[in-house]
């Protein structure tokens, strides 16, 4: 583990100390769990953003091929041969 120093408000420190005592855990463990939640949340947001961007692009480009939805494998194979 990496040792770090964090400054908390008086209110945060009191609340963490109380919660740690209630749960029988250390303050450090609660802080690590909080950090994990923040990291997981930011990854979820990034994933949601990528999905939204992909959906926004769907249907915005035209290939000019009328049978692309049926023959997509054929066209993909031809593209890889080139």
MISEGU-745735 format. One record per residue: x, y, z of N, C-alpha, C in turn; residue number from 0; residue in three letters. Coordinates in nm, 3 decimals, decimal comma, always signed. Layout:
<tinus>
[tinu [X; Y; Z]; [X; Y; Z]; [X; Y; Z]; NUM; ALA];
...
</tinus>
This chain:
<tinus>
[tinu [+0,083; -0,118; +0,000]; [+0,000; +0,000; +0,000]; [+0,088; +0,124; +0,000]; 0; UNK];
[tinu [+0,032; +0,231; -0,050]; [+0,100; +0,359; -0,054]; [+0,045; +0,446; +0,058]; 1; UNK];
[tinu [+0,133; +0,504; +0,133]; [+0,093; +0,592; +0,243]; [+0,071; +0,732; +0,186]; 2; UNK];
[tinu [-0,039; +0,794; +0,224]; [-0,068; +0,928; +0,177]; [-0,130; +1,009; +0,292]; 3; UNK];
[tinu [-0,135; +1,137; +0,272]; [-0,191; +1,225; +0,373]; [-0,309; +1,299; +0,312]; 4; UNK];
[tinu [-0,420; +1,302; +0,386]; [-0,541; +1,366; +0,337]; [-0,592; +1,462; +0,443]; 5; UNK];
[tinu [-0,636; +1,578; +0,400]; [-0,694; +1,673; +0,494]; [-0,846; +1,667; +0,483]; 6; UNK];
[tinu [-0,910; +1,652; +0,598]; [-1,056; +1,645; +0,605]; [-1,108; +1,762; +0,685]; 7; UNK];
[tinu [-1,232; +1,798; +0,659]; [-1,295; +1,898; +0,744]; [-1,323; +1,832; +0,879]; 8; UNK];
[tinu [-1,346; +1,914; +0,979]; [-1,379; +1,861; +1,113]; [-1,503; +1,772; +1,105]; 9; UNK];
[tinu [-1,600; +1,816; +1,030]; [-1,725; +1,740; +1,016]; [-1,700; +1,604; +0,950]; 10; UNK];
[tinu [-1,620; +1,603; +0,843]; [-1,588; +1,476; +0,776]; [-1,515; +1,382; +0,871]; 11; UNK];
[tinu [-1,419; +1,435; +0,946]; [-1,342; +1,351; +1,038]; [-1,432; +1,292; +1,146]; 12; UNK];
[tinu [-1,522; +1,373; +1,202]; [-1,615; +1,323; +1,304]; [-1,706; +1,215; +1,247]; 13; UNK];
[tinu [-1,761; +1,241; +1,130]; [-1,853; +1,145; +1,069]; [-1,782; +1,014; +1,035]; 14; UNK];
[tinu [-1,661; +1,023; +0,982]; [-1,584; +0,902; +0,950]; [-1,550; +0,823; +1,076]; 15; UNK];
[tinu [-1,511; +0,892; +1,180]; [-1,475; +0,825; +1,305]; [-1,596; +0,752; +1,362]; 16; UNK];
[tinu [-1,712; +0,817; +1,359]; [-1,835; +0,755; +1,408]; [-1,873; +0,633; +1,324]; 17; UNK];
[tinu [-1,868; +0,650; +1,192]; [-1,902; +0,540; +1,100]; [-1,807; +0,422; +1,116]; 18; UNK];
[tinu [-1,679; +0,451; +1,130]; [-1,579; +0,345; +1,147]; [-1,608; +0,267; +1,276]; 19; UNK];
[tinu [-1,641; +0,338; +1,383]; [-1,672; +0,271; +1,510]; [-1,798; +0,185; +1,497]; 20; UNK];
[tinu [-1,899; +0,237; +1,431]; [-2,025; +0,163; +1,412]; [-2,004; +0,036; +1,330]; 21; UNK];
[tinu [-1,917; +0,046; +1,230]; [-1,896; -0,069; +1,139]; [-1,779; -0,157; +1,183]; 22; UNK];
[tinu [-1,706; -0,115; +1,284]; [-1,591; -0,193; +1,329]; [-1,478; -0,195; +1,227]; 23; UNK];
[tinu [-1,464; -0,084; +1,155]; [-1,360; -0,074; +1,053]; [-1,272; +0,046; +1,083]; 24; UNK];
[tinu [-1,159; +0,052; +1,016]; [-1,071; +0,168; +1,035]; [-1,115; +0,282; +0,943]; 25; UNK];
[tinu [-1,077; +0,402; +0,981]; [-1,105; +0,518; +0,897]; [-1,037; +0,502; +0,762]; 26; UNK];
[tinu [-0,915; +0,448; +0,763]; [-0,841; +0,428; +0,638]; [-0,917; +0,335; +0,544]; 27; UNK];
[tinu [-0,977; +0,229; +0,599]; [-1,053; +0,136; +0,516]; [-1,173; +0,206; +0,453]; 28; UNK];
[tinu [-1,242; +0,287; +0,531]; [-1,357; +0,360; +0,476]; [-1,313; +0,458; +0,367]; 29; UNK];
[tinu [-1,200; +0,524; +0,387]; [-1,149; +0,616; +0,285]; [-1,113; +0,540; +0,158]; 30; UNK];
[tinu [-1,047; +0,424; +0,171]; [-1,013; +0,343; +0,053]; [-1,139; +0,303; -0,023]; 31; UNK];
[tinu [-1,243; +0,262; +0,051]; [-1,369; +0,225; -0,015]; [-1,431; +0,345; -0,086]; 32; UNK];
[tinu [-1,421; +0,462; -0,024]; [-1,471; +0,583; -0,089]; [-1,396; +0,614; -0,217]; 33; UNK];
[tinu [-1,265; +0,599; -0,213]; [-1,184; +0,622; -0,333]; [-1,223; +0,523; -0,443]; 34; UNK];
[tinu [-1,244; +0,397; -0,405]; [-1,287; +0,296; -0,503]; [-1,420; +0,336; -0,568]; 35; UNK];
[tinu [-1,512; +0,388; -0,490]; [-1,642; +0,431; -0,543]; [-1,626; +0,546; -0,642]; 36; UNK];
[tinu [-1,540; +0,641; -0,610]; [-1,516; +0,754; -0,700]; [-1,456; +0,707; -0,831]; 37; UNK];
[tinu [-1,358; +0,616; -0,822]; [-1,295; +0,563; -0,943]; [-1,395; +0,487; -1,028]; 38; UNK];
[tinu [-1,473; +0,400; -0,966]; [-1,573; +0,321; -1,039]; [-1,676; +0,413; -1,105]; 39; UNK];
[tinu [-1,715; +0,516; -1,035]; [-1,812; +0,611; -1,088]; [-1,758; +0,685; -1,210]; 40; UNK];
[tinu [-1,631; +0,723; -1,205]; [-1,574; +0,796; -1,319]; [-1,561; +0,705; -1,440]; 41; UNK];
[tinu [-1,528; +0,577; -1,419]; [-1,522; +0,483; -1,531]; [-1,660; +0,461; -1,590]; 42; UNK];
[tinu [-1,761; +0,450; -1,506]; [-1,897; +0,432; -1,555]; [-1,940; +0,553; -1,636]; 43; UNK];
[tinu [-1,905; +0,672; -1,590]; [-1,939; +0,794; -1,663]; [-1,869; +0,796; -1,798]; 44; UNK];
[tinu [-1,743; +0,757; -1,801]; [-1,669; +0,754; -1,928]; [-1,733; +0,654; -2,024]; 45; UNK];
[tinu [-1,774; +0,539; -1,973]; [-1,840; +0,438; -2,057]; [-1,972; +0,491; -2,108]; 46; UNK];
[tinu [-2,051; +0,553; -2,022]; [-2,179; +0,611; -2,064]; [-2,158; +0,717; -2,172]; 47; UNK];
[tinu [-2,053; +0,797; -2,157]; [-2,024; +0,900; -2,256]; [-1,989; +0,837; -2,392]; 48; UNK];
[tinu [-1,908; +0,732; -2,391]; [-1,871; +0,665; -2,518]; [-1,995; +0,605; -2,584]; 49; UNK];
[tinu [-2,083; +0,545; -2,505]; [-2,205; +0,486; -2,559]; [-2,293; +0,594; -2,620]; 50; UNK];
[tinu [-2,308; +0,706; -2,551]; [-2,390; +0,817; -2,601]; [-2,334; +0,871; -2,732]; 51; UNK];
[tinu [-2,202; +0,884; -2,739]; [-2,140; +0,934; -2,862]; [-2,158; +0,837; -2,978]; 52; UNK];
[tinu [-2,147; +0,707; -2,950]; [-2,166; +0,607; -3,055]; [-2,310; +0,609; -3,106]; 53; UNK];
[tinu [-2,404; +0,619; -3,016]; [-2,546; +0,623; -3,056]; [-2,573; +0,748; -3,140]; 54; UNK];
[tinu [-2,514; +0,860; -3,102]; [-2,534; +0,984; -3,176]; [-2,481; +0,973; -3,320]; 55; UNK];
[tinu [-2,378; +0,891; -3,340]; [-2,320; +0,876; -3,475]; [-2,395; +0,775; -3,562]; 56; UNK];
[tinu [-2,472; +0,689; -3,500]; [-2,543; +0,584; -3,575]; [-2,633; +0,646; -3,681]; 57; UNK];
[tinu [-2,619; +0,596; -3,803]; [-2,702; +0,641; -3,913]; [-2,659; +0,772; -3,977]; 58; UNK];
[tinu [-2,548; +0,828; -3,937]; [-2,506; +0,958; -3,991]; [-2,422; +0,945; -4,117]; 59; UNK];
[tinu [-2,384; +0,824; -4,153]; [-2,298; +0,805; -4,270]; [-2,367; +0,711; -4,368]; 60; UNK];
[tinu [-2,343; +0,731; -4,494]; [-2,404; +0,650; -4,599]; [-2,295; +0,583; -4,682]; 61; UNK];
[tinu [-2,313; +0,454; -4,708]; [-2,216; +0,381; -4,790]; [-2,252; +0,387; -4,937]; 62; UNK];
[tinu [-2,378; +0,413; -4,966]; [-2,423; +0,411; -5,105]; [-2,462; +0,271; -5,150]; 63; UNK];
[tinu [-2,445; +0,173; -5,066]; [-2,480; +0,035; -5,100]; [-2,618; +0,005; -5,044]; 64; UNK];
[tinu [-2,706; -0,045; -5,130]; [-2,843; -0,071; -5,087]; [-2,858; -0,203; -5,012]; 65; UNK];
[tinu [-2,761; -0,293; -5,028]; [-2,773; -0,425; -4,964]; [-2,670; -0,445; -4,851]; 66; UNK];
[tinu [-2,618; -0,339; -4,799]; [-2,513; -0,349; -4,697]; [-2,559; -0,425; -4,573]; 67; UNK];
[tinu [-2,682; -0,402; -4,529]; [-2,729; -0,469; -4,407]; [-2,739; -0,620; -4,425]; 68; UNK];
[tinu [-2,760; -0,666; -4,549]; [-2,771; -0,809; -4,577]; [-2,635; -0,868; -4,611]; 69; UNK];
[tinu [-2,555; -0,797; -4,687]; [-2,428; -0,847; -4,739]; [-2,305; -0,791; -4,668]; 70; UNK];
[tinu [-2,320; -0,750; -4,543]; [-2,208; -0,685; -4,473]; [-2,085; -0,774; -4,463]; 71; UNK];
[tinu [-2,103; -0,906; -4,444]; [-1,987; -0,996; -4,436]; [-1,910; -0,998; -4,567]; 72; UNK];
[tinu [-1,981; -1,000; -4,677]; [-1,916; -1,001; -4,808]; [-1,834; -0,873; -4,828]; 73; UNK];
[tinu [-1,893; -0,759; -4,796]; [-1,822; -0,632; -4,814]; [-1,702; -0,621; -4,719]; 74; UNK];
[tinu [-1,715; -0,673; -4,599]; [-1,605; -0,669; -4,504]; [-1,489; -0,756; -4,555]; 75; UNK];
[tinu [-1,521; -0,876; -4,604]; [-1,417; -0,964; -4,659]; [-1,346; -0,898; -4,777]; 76; UNK];
[tinu [-1,423; -0,831; -4,863]; [-1,362; -0,763; -4,977]; [-1,270; -0,650; -4,930]; 77; UNK];
[tinu [-1,309; -0,579; -4,828]; [-1,228; -0,467; -4,777]; [-1,097; -0,520; -4,720]; 78; UNK];
[tinu [-1,100; -0,635; -4,653]; [-0,977; -0,690; -4,595]; [-0,884; -0,746; -4,704]; 79; UNK];
[tinu [-0,939; -0,789; -4,817]; [-0,855; -0,839; -4,925]; [-0,779; -0,726; -4,993]; 80; UNK];
[tinu [-0,831; -0,606; -4,987]; [-0,769; -0,492; -5,057]; [-0,643; -0,447; -4,991]; 81; UNK];
</tinus>
